[in-house]
């Protein structure tokens, strides 16, 4: 893996050069083994939190981890194109627009002991801007090469906070063209429902049950690229103990192994559909 500036990353994308890199400020990673028509994203995988914010943050490290999406990059790491955030959403949230990407409160609790300075905010928003510069260049190149693209937008959610039965997998579709892509959405949901997990863990999949797909990553790509479908794909945190922070690596690995097969199959059907 190389450490590259944003300009260097974009130049490699424009040249359709395979590479693996971390951004110069270590805020995100991008791997491109081959310029295939599908991309995997894990914008909430990151847990980094820059030192200048530590003493001012009221939330504990565990409280931050609880609202992040750990292991979502690992679940798709064997795919040919993977872009993932390295920083915690508590520093800036890549799945929110710039104007709301920096929290004042988070999940009902004040986040900062004292308001962030304009310098701190600018530093975070610059990372947000640079990430989307790269996203734009990447999807633009994939559409130029293939005429279309499909993006698997990976997230996870805390199932124990719900007071009802919730699905293992949830697809959020409120901000995509369901008339055009509804069949693909249902097909992906059905495929996710076939994922088998250790210990007889549940394997249900529903559409717009717990979340509806309102994230900025999906909206940004959908609004800028007419021929790209973003599938906001959430897995419940049955792959860890969300109350203690213990990860179950054998469950994560099982998910990764099956997505390695299912994502390319879904891409084939997406390409045939249009």
NORMOQUI-V210934 format. One record per backbone hydrogen bond with DSSP energy under -1.0 kcal/mol. NH is the residue of the N-H (numbers start at 1). CO is the residue of the C=O. If there is no record, write none. Layout:
# NORMOQUI-V210934
NH CO
NH CO
This chain:
# NORMOQUI-V210934
2 20
4 22
9 5
10 6
11 7
12 8
13 9
14 10
15 11
16 13
17 12
19 32
21 30
22 2
23 28
24 4
26 23
29 84
30 21
31 82
32 19
33 80
36 34
39 150
40 81
41 152
42 83
45 42
47 86
48 86
53 50
54 51
57 54
58 111
64 60
65 61
66 62
68 65
69 44
72 69
75 71
76 73
79 76
82 31
83 40
84 29
85 42
86 27
87 27
88 48
91 88
92 88
93 101
96 93
100 97
106 109
111 104
113 56
121 117
122 118
123 119
124 120
125 121
126 122
127 123
128 124
129 125
130 126
131 127
132 128
133 129
134 130
135 131
136 132
137 133
138 134
139 135
140 136
141 137
142 138
143 139
144 140
145 141
146 142
147 143
149 227
150 37
151 229
152 39
153 231
154 41
154 152
155 233
157 235
162 159
169 204
170 234
171 206
172 232
174 212
176 173
178 176
181 177
182 178
185 181
186 182
187 183
188 184
189 185
190 186
191 187
192 188
193 189
194 191
195 192
201 198
206 169
208 171
216 95
219 215
220 216
221 217
222 218
223 219
224 220
225 221
228 225
229 149
231 151
233 153
234 170
235 155
236 168
237 157
238 236
240 237
241 246
244 241
245 241
248 239
251 248
252 248
253 249
254 250
255 251
256 252
257 253
258 254
259 255
260 256
262 258
263 259
265 261
266 262
267 263
268 264
269 265
270 266
271 267
272 268
273 269
274 270
